[in-house]
Amino acid sequence: MLYFLIVIALLLLGYAGYLVSFVRRGRPIPAKAYLVLAVLNGLILAAVLAWAIAR
């Protein structure tokens, strides 16, 4: 479970870095980007809760 959390966290950081490159170029962030960020955050939250309950 810990490795799953690490992988999802790295995906979230990588995607956030990708979105920062949009902002630096002066382009607006696509609307779907917020949905992807919400899904990744939800996965982290669900995994942390499941991991905490299992311990």
Summary of the structure (lengths in Angstrom):
residues: 55
radius of gyration: 13.5
end to end distance: 11.1
largest distance: 45.4
contacts: 125
relative contact order: 0.19
helix: 85%
strand: 0%
